[in-house]
Amino acid sequence: MTAASTEPTDPQIAERIEDVDVSTEMQGSFLEYAYSVIYSRALPDARDGLKPVQRRILFGMTEMGLRPDRGHVKSSRVVGEVMGKYHPHGDSAIYDALVRLAQPFTLRVPLVDGHGNFGSLDDGPAASRYTEARLAAPATAMADGLDEDVVDFVPNYDNSFMQPEVMPSAFPNLLVNGASGIAVGMATNMAPHNLVEVAHAARHLIENPEATLDELMEFVPGPDFPSGGTIVGLDGVRDAYATGRGSFKTRAKVAVEQLSARKTGLVVTELPYLVGPEKVIEKIKDGVNAKKITGISDVADHTDRKRGMRLVIGIKTGFNPQAVLEQLYRLTPLEDGFSINNVALVDGQPQTLGLRELLQVYVDHRMRVVTRRSEFRLARRRERLHLVEGLLIAILDIDEVIQVIRTSDDSEQARSRLMQVFDLSQIQSEYILELRLRRLTRFSRIELETERDDLLAEIARLEELLGSEARIRRLVADELEEVADRFGTPRRTMLTEGRVLPARQAARSATATPLEHADVPCRVLLGATGRIARVDRPEGTDELVITVPTRRSKHDALRSSLDTTSRSEIGAVTSRGRLIRFSPLDLPALPANAPQLAAGVRVADYLGLADRSERVLAIVSLTSDRPIVLGTAQGVVKRVTAGGYPNRPDFEVISLKAGDEVVGAAQGGDDDELVFVTTDAQLLHFPASNVRPQGCPAGGMAGIKLADGARVISFDAIKPADLDRVVVVTVAATSDTLLGADPGAAKVSAFEEFPGKGRATGGVRAQRFLKGQDSLAVAWVGPAPAHALGADGAVRGLPDALDKRDASGTPIDAPVAVVGRRIG
């Protein structure tokens, strides 16, 4: 089939008819359209993570001077500037992209600082004439160096302006903020990540070019969504990092709270990525009306600026909140899927990239940026040095210079004569002719000589930098670290290794009591480095027996453990004197044969501790008849009356004095032995029966008498059955070495060597300080063998032989941060 096209039939113009093959024309036009969409609209560049419209918005705002320290301007002004100069595709497309760059719930690190209604997960933004915008601080890092020839510039659509082909991008924006887009025949959907984690992974790749994916995932374990939530199951994440494609489930962060004296509810404080509360409420109402969801009395959205996200779901009397929550995960967006498809442009071609490839493309880009920047600065320094040297020549022979200029007929002759007489270049001569008389002072000469010396030093440094790829790599790594320190924030999304049933299988497994797992006996393990997990009783066994790992690995030292059931409610005692209720149901389940705490989750993330200085010290039962016992840094001891705890998600179990904190907690009876260890190496132990149990509001009583400047660093309760195998571990150091500058000396002694004394006395010496030592950095009392770990969770060695009670210990090779007992 052919199509005919004719031009106007003017008598003076000959008629022209062209025969065009329709299939060929359609194929060519489609390819041009597809290329335009892929390259110029839908897919981001792997180097800066920006689509063309986003890049043009940031560049346009940079050219307008809309820096973070300037005032906001109307968004419509930005849209007009970008559309008129760089992006002639309509104002709606530009404003939509501008809005996305400003939404904190869409980007992990927003690049535009918006003022006004920029929308929410459930509502769109106001019109551009009502909102205002300026660049956010991280956007300045994206554009830093544009005036130093770090990237190529290309003409705009009508060749009237120049625009950058790619932004310098001081941080890996594509990984940090993710991207989404639909092109022709392909699409991209990339998850946001934590800036600090990605920067550390990039630094590791810079320093170790042959780094493997497993090594990089030590730094980037998974996505980090702006809305928080929980990623359930990391197999899909690893697939995405290995191949560029993968999928996983995300869950809302939900807590069971007592809404009133008789009403329990589910409180949602974090939702899956890009899921709004109104969408959740709508799905819950539809499920209740269709009788697919039971046990819900009401739903209310209490979200506000002060408390943030807070969706309250009321539970009917008699219904198990955990059972209702399982229904909601299965039937509403409280559990949502996320599919990763890492498609981005590399050298103008769309490619599917894994984590290592994404980092490598960015690192190569930054290497080129830093190299070009250094070359530009070197050229400018050399040009300035050339002028300064000419000025110094002129100042040294200023009388002769003036005479040459005065006797010349015109400036051209003066320039030529200066070049001949003083052996100057044309640029130097021009600069001298423009010299102002006030520069002809002795002070100016001193300034010029100082400037010359500084320029020579700077030129030498830049030449040395450009002559060594290793130095450039080090500089790129240092700049990444600086950006991460400036703009990095803690991780918001928690990662768990849990498994989620497929929808059909979950529907088939639903029963009258819709519980996904049985309430089985388990043991909750709290590591000394702050990781928590559970070990379930193997099916078909009557007793929970945990096999001790044959090889110790990272984090495998216990602070506390508790035998309970997977759906019970237990408590976590913190250093602030709080007890936080929680269920071990969603904790990572470790195998009973050789469990490793490195596979657990951080207990601070699991419990949602807002203040990172608050530490979890022990896991306790809320139904046991054994009191909770606590010891504080100021030497206070308290036993909390068993049972009768307030029916609240968290509550105080001790009233602390100003500046005090809990250093140890346990659950013990009257026959237990309570042990204090202080920074000045004093150990005191006495029977728990000497401490009368008190209610939660009480402040405790004197436990140990402290010397001036001393504080308690270890407290525990020892069971009578363990007394014959209990050891005391102490590590002595100077005050300065508490930061890890010097490992110090460690000592392991039998607990039996320490005589008991009365409560509120001063104790006995636990280690003799050598010259240069003045305090204990670490102390621990518990059943042997003791396991020591470094700050990063790595295993540390301790002396094998038992030492005397007041010995000075043995020097150790590496700093010890914590000591705990063996799993088992």
Disulfide bonds with the S-S distance in Angstrom:
none
